[in-house]
Amino acid sequence: MWKLIVTFLVVAAFFHGNSGASEDHILRDLLQTYRTRPVKNNSDTVQVTVDVVLLHVNSLDVNSQVLSVNAYHRMSWRDRDLVWDPQFRGGVRRMHVMSSLIWLPDIVLLNLRGASKLLLDPRAVVSHDGTVVWIPVYQHSAHCNMDLGRYTQECNLKFGSWSYNQKEINLAYGAQKMDLSNLEPNRDWAVQYTAVKRNAISYSCCPGEIFVDLTYSLTLRIKKNTSSALTASSGFTDRPFVVIFVVSLIVGIMV
């Protein structure tokens, strides 16, 4: 009789401890009390870390002064509503969740020229301690102040939250420059240098509020094998060549 009771208790404990072991069960339970911003108190700040991986320089239009790039953003933060104990959830330590089901930081390109296109919206990776990693792929078109007399141009990509101030979302960068390890070469432009700067700015629209942005700078140079074509079509001037040519022509006429 006692053996039967003990066996029943062991089996019952096993099924009870693993009743919510699947990702679907865990997520369903967590979302029952999910909040709009993943903080314990409204006064708490969500710390968001951002890294930008440059995939391709699509174009740099010197006439409209627009830089188009493809890049993916590696964003991570802590969501206090997505925490569970693997010991009581069948050993599940992380799961892949549709991004539409959870809170996401509204990080956008602020110096845009045309809407950014979301090329890939992957599932977010959620760990049992509440750490969320989301890596979407975007196509961005940014305004770029160009000097038409130079073959080296510097453009900025300015990213920040569209609606949250610094007290609600605090942005930080992981690496001090863009990741170029997956960069596909552009026919006309070579990326020479990248860097990132964190800015905290107060705007006239919102007195008393500070907004954070991460501004990535890119230095690009025209490749030698395409510089002549770009010079003819875009108004670039190779000043040394012009001077030598004019002087030679005048000397030839005088002789």
Contacts in CASP RR format, 6 or more apart in sequence:
PFRMAT RR
TARGET T0000
AUTHOR 0000-0000-0000
METHOD contacts of the structure
MODEL  1
MWKLIVTFLVVAAFFHGNSGASEDHILRDLLQTYRTRPVKNNSDTVQVTV
DVVLLHVNSLDVNSQVLSVNAYHRMSWRDRDLVWDPQFRGGVRRMHVMSS
LIWLPDIVLLNLRGASKLLLDPRAVVSHDGTVVWIPVYQHSAHCNMDLGR
YTQECNLKFGSWSYNQKEINLAYGAQKMDLSNLEPNRDWAVQYTAVKRNA
ISYSCCPGEIFVDLTYSLTLRIKKNTSSALTASSGFTDRPFVVIFVVSLI
VGIMV
17 88 0 8 1.000
17 90 0 8 1.000
18 90 0 8 1.000
19 25 0 8 1.000
20 26 0 8 1.000
20 29 0 8 1.000
20 89 0 8 1.000
20 90 0 8 1.000
21 89 0 8 1.000
21 90 0 8 1.000
21 91 0 8 1.000
21 92 0 8 1.000
22 92 0 8 1.000
23 92 0 8 1.000
23 95 0 8 1.000
23 96 0 8 1.000
26 84 0 8 1.000
26 89 0 8 1.000
26 92 0 8 1.000
26 95 0 8 1.000
27 95 0 8 1.000
27 97 0 8 1.000
27 101 0 8 1.000
29 84 0 8 1.000
30 81 0 8 1.000
30 82 0 8 1.000
30 83 0 8 1.000
30 84 0 8 1.000
31 101 0 8 1.000
33 81 0 8 1.000
34 81 0 8 1.000
34 102 0 8 1.000
34 103 0 8 1.000
35 81 0 8 1.000
35 103 0 8 1.000
36 103 0 8 1.000
37 46 0 8 1.000
37 103 0 8 1.000
37 168 0 8 1.000
38 46 0 8 1.000
38 77 0 8 1.000
38 78 0 8 1.000
38 79 0 8 1.000
38 80 0 8 1.000
38 81 0 8 1.000
38 82 0 8 1.000
38 103 0 8 1.000
39 45 0 8 1.000
39 46 0 8 1.000
39 80 0 8 1.000
40 80 0 8 1.000
43 167 0 8 1.000
45 166 0 8 1.000
45 167 0 8 1.000
45 168 0 8 1.000
45 169 0 8 1.000
45 170 0 8 1.000
46 77 0 8 1.000
46 78 0 8 1.000
46 105 0 8 1.000
46 164 0 8 1.000
46 168 0 8 1.000
46 169 0 8 1.000
46 170 0 8 1.000
47 77 0 8 1.000
47 78 0 8 1.000
47 170 0 8 1.000
47 172 0 8 1.000
48 75 0 8 1.000
48 76 0 8 1.000
48 77 0 8 1.000
48 105 0 8 1.000
48 107 0 8 1.000
48 169 0 8 1.000
48 170 0 8 1.000
48 171 0 8 1.000
48 172 0 8 1.000
49 75 0 8 1.000
49 76 0 8 1.000
49 77 0 8 1.000
49 171 0 8 1.000
49 172 0 8 1.000
49 173 0 8 1.000
49 174 0 8 1.000
50 73 0 8 1.000
50 74 0 8 1.000
50 75 0 8 1.000
50 107 0 8 1.000
50 159 0 8 1.000
50 171 0 8 1.000
50 172 0 8 1.000
50 173 0 8 1.000
50 174 0 8 1.000
50 214 0 8 1.000
51 73 0 8 1.000
51 74 0 8 1.000
51 173 0 8 1.000
51 174 0 8 1.000
51 175 0 8 1.000
51 179 0 8 1.000
52 71 0 8 1.000
52 72 0 8 1.000
52 73 0 8 1.000
52 74 0 8 1.000
52 157 0 8 1.000
52 159 0 8 1.000
52 178 0 8 1.000
52 179 0 8 1.000
52 196 0 8 1.000
52 216 0 8 1.000
53 71 0 8 1.000
53 72 0 8 1.000
53 73 0 8 1.000
53 74 0 8 1.000
53 178 0 8 1.000
53 179 0 8 1.000
53 181 0 8 1.000
53 182 0 8 1.000
54 69 0 8 1.000
54 70 0 8 1.000
54 71 0 8 1.000
54 178 0 8 1.000
54 179 0 8 1.000
54 180 0 8 1.000
54 182 0 8 1.000
54 183 0 8 1.000
54 191 0 8 1.000
54 194 0 8 1.000
54 218 0 8 1.000
55 69 0 8 1.000
55 70 0 8 1.000
55 71 0 8 1.000
55 72 0 8 1.000
55 137 0 8 1.000
55 182 0 8 1.000
55 183 0 8 1.000
55 184 0 8 1.000
56 69 0 8 1.000
56 70 0 8 1.000
56 183 0 8 1.000
56 184 0 8 1.000
56 186 0 8 1.000
57 67 0 8 1.000
57 68 0 8 1.000
57 69 0 8 1.000
57 183 0 8 1.000
57 186 0 8 1.000
57 189 0 8 1.000
57 191 0 8 1.000
57 220 0 8 1.000
58 68 0 8 1.000
58 69 0 8 1.000
58 70 0 8 1.000
58 139 0 8 1.000
58 186 0 8 1.000
59 66 0 8 1.000
59 67 0 8 1.000
59 68 0 8 1.000
60 66 0 8 1.000
60 67 0 8 1.000
60 68 0 8 1.000
60 144 0 8 1.000
60 146 0 8 1.000
60 153 0 8 1.000
60 155 0 8 1.000
60 188 0 8 1.000
60 189 0 8 1.000
60 220 0 8 1.000
61 67 0 8 1.000
61 68 0 8 1.000
62 146 0 8 1.000
62 148 0 8 1.000
62 230 0 8 1.000
62 234 0 8 1.000
62 235 0 8 1.000
62 236 0 8 1.000
63 234 0 8 1.000
64 113 0 8 1.000
65 143 0 8 1.000
65 144 0 8 1.000
65 145 0 8 1.000
65 146 0 8 1.000
66 113 0 8 1.000
66 141 0 8 1.000
66 142 0 8 1.000
66 143 0 8 1.000
66 144 0 8 1.000
67 141 0 8 1.000
67 142 0 8 1.000
67 143 0 8 1.000
67 144 0 8 1.000
67 155 0 8 1.000
67 157 0 8 1.000
67 218 0 8 1.000
68 139 0 8 1.000
68 140 0 8 1.000
68 141 0 8 1.000
68 142 0 8 1.000
69 139 0 8 1.000
69 140 0 8 1.000
69 142 0 8 1.000
69 157 0 8 1.000
70 119 0 8 1.000
70 137 0 8 1.000
70 138 0 8 1.000
70 139 0 8 1.000
70 140 0 8 1.000
71 137 0 8 1.000
71 138 0 8 1.000
71 140 0 8 1.000
71 178 0 8 1.000
72 120 0 8 1.000
72 135 0 8 1.000
72 136 0 8 1.000
72 137 0 8 1.000
72 138 0 8 1.000
73 107 0 8 1.000
73 135 0 8 1.000
73 136 0 8 1.000
73 138 0 8 1.000
73 159 0 8 1.000
74 133 0 8 1.000
74 135 0 8 1.000
75 105 0 8 1.000
75 107 0 8 1.000
75 133 0 8 1.000
75 134 0 8 1.000
75 135 0 8 1.000
76 131 0 8 1.000
76 132 0 8 1.000
76 133 0 8 1.000
76 134 0 8 1.000
77 105 0 8 1.000
77 131 0 8 1.000
77 132 0 8 1.000
78 129 0 8 1.000
78 130 0 8 1.000
78 131 0 8 1.000
78 132 0 8 1.000
79 102 0 8 1.000
79 103 0 8 1.000
79 126 0 8 1.000
79 130 0 8 1.000
79 131 0 8 1.000
79 132 0 8 1.000
80 130 0 8 1.000
82 102 0 8 1.000
82 126 0 8 1.000
82 130 0 8 1.000
82 132 0 8 1.000
83 128 0 8 1.000
83 129 0 8 1.000
83 130 0 8 1.000
84 92 0 8 1.000
84 128 0 8 1.000
85 128 0 8 1.000
86 92 0 8 1.000
86 93 0 8 1.000
86 128 0 8 1.000
89 128 0 8 1.000
92 128 0 8 1.000
93 127 0 8 1.000
93 128 0 8 1.000
94 125 0 8 1.000
94 126 0 8 1.000
94 127 0 8 1.000
94 128 0 8 1.000
95 125 0 8 1.000
95 126 0 8 1.000
96 123 0 8 1.000
96 124 0 8 1.000
96 125 0 8 1.000
96 126 0 8 1.000
97 123 0 8 1.000
97 124 0 8 1.000
97 125 0 8 1.000
97 126 0 8 1.000
98 123 0 8 1.000
98 124 0 8 1.000
99 121 0 8 1.000
99 122 0 8 1.000
99 123 0 8 1.000
99 124 0 8 1.000
99 134 0 8 1.000
99 136 0 8 1.000
102 124 0 8 1.000
102 126 0 8 1.000
102 132 0 8 1.000
104 124 0 8 1.000
104 134 0 8 1.000
105 161 0 8 1.000
105 164 0 8 1.000
105 169 0 8 1.000
106 161 0 8 1.000
106 162 0 8 1.000
106 163 0 8 1.000
106 164 0 8 1.000
107 159 0 8 1.000
107 160 0 8 1.000
107 161 0 8 1.000
107 171 0 8 1.000
108 116 0 8 1.000
108 159 0 8 1.000
108 160 0 8 1.000
108 161 0 8 1.000
108 162 0 8 1.000
109 116 0 8 1.000
109 138 0 8 1.000
109 140 0 8 1.000
109 142 0 8 1.000
109 157 0 8 1.000
109 158 0 8 1.000
109 159 0 8 1.000
110 158 0 8 1.000
110 159 0 8 1.000
110 160 0 8 1.000
110 213 0 8 1.000
111 142 0 8 1.000
111 143 0 8 1.000
111 156 0 8 1.000
111 157 0 8 1.000
111 158 0 8 1.000
112 140 0 8 1.000
112 141 0 8 1.000
112 142 0 8 1.000
112 143 0 8 1.000
113 141 0 8 1.000
113 142 0 8 1.000
113 143 0 8 1.000
114 141 0 8 1.000
116 138 0 8 1.000
116 139 0 8 1.000
116 140 0 8 1.000
116 141 0 8 1.000
117 138 0 8 1.000
117 139 0 8 1.000
118 136 0 8 1.000
118 137 0 8 1.000
118 138 0 8 1.000
119 137 0 8 1.000
119 138 0 8 1.000
119 139 0 8 1.000
120 136 0 8 1.000
120 137 0 8 1.000
121 136 0 8 1.000
122 134 0 8 1.000
122 135 0 8 1.000
122 136 0 8 1.000
124 132 0 8 1.000
124 133 0 8 1.000
124 134 0 8 1.000
125 132 0 8 1.000
125 133 0 8 1.000
125 134 0 8 1.000
126 132 0 8 1.000
140 157 0 8 1.000
142 155 0 8 1.000
142 156 0 8 1.000
142 157 0 8 1.000
142 158 0 8 1.000
144 153 0 8 1.000
144 155 0 8 1.000
144 156 0 8 1.000
146 153 0 8 1.000
146 155 0 8 1.000
147 153 0 8 1.000
148 234 0 8 1.000
148 235 0 8 1.000
148 236 0 8 1.000
148 237 0 8 1.000
149 235 0 8 1.000
149 236 0 8 1.000
149 237 0 8 1.000
149 239 0 8 1.000
150 236 0 8 1.000
151 221 0 8 1.000
151 222 0 8 1.000
151 227 0 8 1.000
151 236 0 8 1.000
152 192 0 8 1.000
152 219 0 8 1.000
152 220 0 8 1.000
152 221 0 8 1.000
152 222 0 8 1.000
153 219 0 8 1.000
153 220 0 8 1.000
153 221 0 8 1.000
154 217 0 8 1.000
154 218 0 8 1.000
154 219 0 8 1.000
154 220 0 8 1.000
155 217 0 8 1.000
155 218 0 8 1.000
155 220 0 8 1.000
156 215 0 8 1.000
156 216 0 8 1.000
156 217 0 8 1.000
156 218 0 8 1.000
157 215 0 8 1.000
157 216 0 8 1.000
157 218 0 8 1.000
158 213 0 8 1.000
158 214 0 8 1.000
158 215 0 8 1.000
158 216 0 8 1.000
159 171 0 8 1.000
159 213 0 8 1.000
159 214 0 8 1.000
159 215 0 8 1.000
159 216 0 8 1.000
160 171 0 8 1.000
160 211 0 8 1.000
160 212 0 8 1.000
160 213 0 8 1.000
160 214 0 8 1.000
161 168 0 8 1.000
161 169 0 8 1.000
161 171 0 8 1.000
161 211 0 8 1.000
161 212 0 8 1.000
165 206 0 8 1.000
165 209 0 8 1.000
165 210 0 8 1.000
165 211 0 8 1.000
166 200 0 8 1.000
166 209 0 8 1.000
166 210 0 8 1.000
166 211 0 8 1.000
166 212 0 8 1.000
167 209 0 8 1.000
167 210 0 8 1.000
169 212 0 8 1.000
170 212 0 8 1.000
171 198 0 8 1.000
171 212 0 8 1.000
171 213 0 8 1.000
171 214 0 8 1.000
172 198 0 8 1.000
173 196 0 8 1.000
173 198 0 8 1.000
173 214 0 8 1.000
175 196 0 8 1.000
176 195 0 8 1.000
176 196 0 8 1.000
177 194 0 8 1.000
177 195 0 8 1.000
177 196 0 8 1.000
177 216 0 8 1.000
178 194 0 8 1.000
178 196 0 8 1.000
178 216 0 8 1.000
178 218 0 8 1.000
180 191 0 8 1.000
180 194 0 8 1.000
183 191 0 8 1.000
187 223 0 8 1.000
187 226 0 8 1.000
188 222 0 8 1.000
188 223 0 8 1.000
188 226 0 8 1.000
188 230 0 8 1.000
189 220 0 8 1.000
189 221 0 8 1.000
189 222 0 8 1.000
189 223 0 8 1.000
190 220 0 8 1.000
190 221 0 8 1.000
190 223 0 8 1.000
191 218 0 8 1.000
191 219 0 8 1.000
191 220 0 8 1.000
192 219 0 8 1.000
192 220 0 8 1.000
192 221 0 8 1.000
193 217 0 8 1.000
193 218 0 8 1.000
193 219 0 8 1.000
194 216 0 8 1.000
194 217 0 8 1.000
194 218 0 8 1.000
194 219 0 8 1.000
195 216 0 8 1.000
195 217 0 8 1.000
196 214 0 8 1.000
196 215 0 8 1.000
196 216 0 8 1.000
196 217 0 8 1.000
197 214 0 8 1.000
197 215 0 8 1.000
197 217 0 8 1.000
198 212 0 8 1.000
198 213 0 8 1.000
198 214 0 8 1.000
198 215 0 8 1.000
199 212 0 8 1.000
199 213 0 8 1.000
199 214 0 8 1.000
199 215 0 8 1.000
200 210 0 8 1.000
200 211 0 8 1.000
200 212 0 8 1.000
201 210 0 8 1.000
201 211 0 8 1.000
201 212 0 8 1.000
201 213 0 8 1.000
202 208 0 8 1.000
202 209 0 8 1.000
202 210 0 8 1.000
202 211 0 8 1.000
203 209 0 8 1.000
203 211 0 8 1.000
222 230 0 8 1.000
222 236 0 8 1.000
227 236 0 8 1.000
227 238 0 8 1.000
230 236 0 8 1.000
231 237 0 8 1.000
231 238 0 8 1.000
END
